[in-house]
Amino acid sequence: MRRLVTILGLLSLAFGAAPASAQLAPPNEMGVTMGHLHMNSRDIEANKKIFVAIGGVAQKNGNFEIVKFPGVIVFLNQGSGTPPPVGGSVGTSVNHFGFLVPDVQAAMAKWKAAGVPVEPGGNGRKDQAFVTTPDGMRIEILEDKAQTVPIKHHHIHFYVPADTIPKIQAWYGAHFGAKPGTRGRFQAADIPGANLTFTKSDTPTVPTFGRVLDHIGFDVKDLEAFAKKLEANGVKLEGPIVSRPGGAKLAFLRDPWGTRIELNERPNPL
């Protein structure tokens, strides 16, 4: 029996079973977890090279090129025929997203050698860095020395008018079960797999739709029930729920600040 278990374990590795560290976080009480970040890349291969170099695992998923990280999946392209992005992430309601690494300085040295466009953090910080893709996707890198994996997803950073920060924090809490709190000097809210960070923007921002980070995605347990609850609370979907082969379902909505959100029910997680 022990030998059989060993053989089965080796076979699972041989046929590409994903390590636990690459999986999405278990959902919260409302059935929500961080799912994906959907970019609309002008140059898919160039962006794939960057995300793989910083520690992601590239994979083909139907017509999509994706890169998997612990806690999140980055989609690099939209559907065929989609126009290229009209601008980067800065200036939209989602200024950037962020990852954690155990040692920022070591990561920067390694990534620079691999050709990654990485820059030091602000104000001389050694525990922060930024990567900006050729399409203008801004990515923050922060340090957690206690971390046991080379890289994992950490946060999505929203920029909104100062007087609406309590409202956006409450909105994500009410509709997605995000737990309110702070991250450093910022107001924030947590869902499994992501800290949602809220910062005041001194200039008006534009919606994410059509930009390099077109939308963010949350996975939910039961999309039909979840959508009914949203609509009962005054949150309308962009259109009807779409069913996919294998039992998968998806729908879109937008938050009041212009962030497009995809909701996914995945019987077979990526």
Secondary structure, DSSP 8 states (H G I E B T S, - for coil): -HHHHHHHHHHHHHTT---GGGS-----TTSEEEEEEEE--SSHHHHHHHHHHTT-EEEEETTEEEEEETTEEEE---STT----SS-STTBSEEEEEEEES-HHHHHHHHHHTT--EEE-GGG-SSEEEEE-TT--EEEEEE-TT--SS-EEEEEEEEE-GGGHHHHHHHHHHHH--EEEEETTEEEEEETTEEEEEEE-SS--B-STTSSEEEEEEEES-HHHHHHHHHHTT---SS--EE-GGG-EEEEEE-TTS-EEEEEE-SS--
